[in-house]
Amino acid sequence: VQLQAFGGGVVQAGGSLTLSCAASTPTFHSAAMGWFRQAPGKEREVIAMHTWSVGRTMYADSVKGRFTLSRVNAQNAVSLQMNRLKPDDTAVYYCAAKTYSKSTYNYWGQGTLVTVSS
């Protein structure tokens, strides 16, 4: 199973962008899916995580109120709507999934670059 993330690009500060992520296998069912990002020179950080059984999404404080994770299809595809983007949001964004037998995210997409110009 592979996760395919796309939708990155260059956007001006204050603009919006939507990222999408889907598993290559339609029958793949995750326990949770999330979005992470890694800015140049910084460690990877989690920005949004959704656990299907709980039905709740956790957001990092840095994106709360601006970013929205949405379920696209069953438990194998999500999107990330990003509004009011800031230059600090510039990073490579990764989607990830966690299967029921794992305590950590064990499937990762290839990453998609988001650049926010000032």
C-alpha positions as CSV (number, residue, x, y, z in Angstrom):
1,V,0.0,0.0,0.0
2,Q,1.3,3.5,-0.9
3,L,-0.1,6.8,0.1
4,Q,-0.2,9.4,-2.7
5,A,-0.2,13.0,-1.6
6,F,-0.7,15.9,-4.1
7,G,-1.8,19.4,-4.3
8,G,1.2,21.4,-3.2
9,G,2.4,24.5,-4.9
10,V,3.2,28.1,-4.6
11,V,0.7,30.5,-3.0
12,Q,0.8,34.0,-1.7
13,A,0.4,34.8,1.9
14,G,-3.3,34.9,2.9
15,G,-4.2,32.5,0.1
16,S,-5.6,28.9,0.2
17,L,-4.5,25.5,-0.9
18,T,-6.0,22.0,-0.7
19,L,-3.9,18.9,-0.3
20,S,-5.2,15.5,-1.0
21,C,-4.0,12.0,0.0
22,A,-5.3,8.6,-1.0
23,A,-4.1,5.0,-0.5
24,S,-3.2,3.2,-3.6
25,T,-5.3,0.2,-2.6
26,P,-9.1,0.9,-2.3
27,T,-9.5,-1.8,0.3
28,F,-7.0,-0.3,2.6
29,H,-8.6,0.7,5.9
30,S,-6.7,2.8,8.4
31,A,-7.3,3.4,12.0
32,A,-6.2,7.0,11.7
33,M,-4.8,9.4,9.1
34,G,-3.0,12.6,9.5
35,W,-0.9,15.3,8.0
36,F,2.6,16.2,9.0
37,R,5.0,18.9,7.7
38,Q,8.7,19.5,7.8
39,A,10.1,23.0,7.2
40,P,13.7,23.6,6.1
41,G,16.1,23.1,9.0
42,K,13.3,22.0,11.3
43,E,12.0,18.7,12.6
44,R,8.9,17.1,11.2
45,E,5.8,18.1,13.1
46,V,2.2,16.8,13.2
47,I,-0.4,19.3,12.2
48,A,-3.6,17.3,12.0
49,M,-4.6,13.8,13.0
50,H,-8.0,12.0,12.7
51,T,-8.9,8.8,14.4
52,W,-11.9,7.2,12.7
53,S,-13.3,5.4,15.7
54,V,-13.2,8.6,17.8
55,G,-14.4,10.7,15.0
56,R,-12.4,13.7,16.1
57,T,-9.5,15.6,14.6
58,M,-6.6,17.0,16.6
59,Y,-4.9,20.1,15.2
60,A,-1.6,21.7,16.1
61,D,-2.0,25.2,17.6
62,S,-0.1,26.7,14.7
63,V,-2.8,25.7,12.2
64,K,-5.9,25.5,14.4
65,G,-8.7,27.6,12.9
66,R,-7.0,27.8,9.5
67,F,-6.6,24.2,8.4
68,T,-9.3,21.6,8.1
69,L,-8.8,17.8,7.6
70,S,-11.6,16.1,5.9
71,R,-12.5,12.5,5.1
72,V,-12.7,11.9,1.4
73,N,-13.5,8.3,1.1
74,A,-14.0,5.5,3.6
75,Q,-10.9,5.3,5.7
76,N,-8.2,5.6,3.0
77,A,-8.4,9.1,1.7
78,V,-8.3,12.6,3.3
79,S,-7.8,16.2,2.3
80,L,-6.3,19.2,4.1
81,Q,-7.9,22.5,3.3
82,M,-5.4,25.3,4.2
83,N,-6.6,28.8,4.5
84,R,-5.0,32.1,5.5
85,L,-1.6,30.7,4.7
86,K,1.5,32.3,6.1
87,P,5.1,32.2,5.0
88,D,5.8,30.0,8.1
89,D,3.6,27.4,6.6
90,T,6.2,26.7,3.9
91,A,7.2,23.1,4.2
92,V,7.0,19.7,2.7
93,Y,3.7,18.2,3.7
94,Y,3.3,14.5,4.3
95,C,0.2,12.4,4.8
96,A,0.4,9.3,6.9
97,A,-1.8,6.5,8.1
98,K,-1.8,4.2,11.0
99,T,-3.2,0.7,10.9
100,Y,-5.1,-1.0,13.7
101,S,-2.2,-3.1,14.8
102,K,0.2,-0.2,15.2
103,S,0.6,2.5,17.8
104,T,2.5,4.9,15.5
105,Y,1.9,6.0,11.9
106,N,3.3,3.2,9.7
107,Y,2.4,4.4,6.2
108,W,3.8,7.6,4.7
109,G,3.2,9.5,1.5
110,Q,6.0,10.9,-0.6
111,G,5.5,14.5,0.5
112,T,4.3,17.5,-1.4
113,L,5.9,21.0,-1.2
114,V,3.9,24.0,-0.2
115,T,5.6,27.4,-0.6
116,V,3.9,30.5,0.8
117,S,5.4,33.7,-0.5
118,S,5.2,37.0,1.4
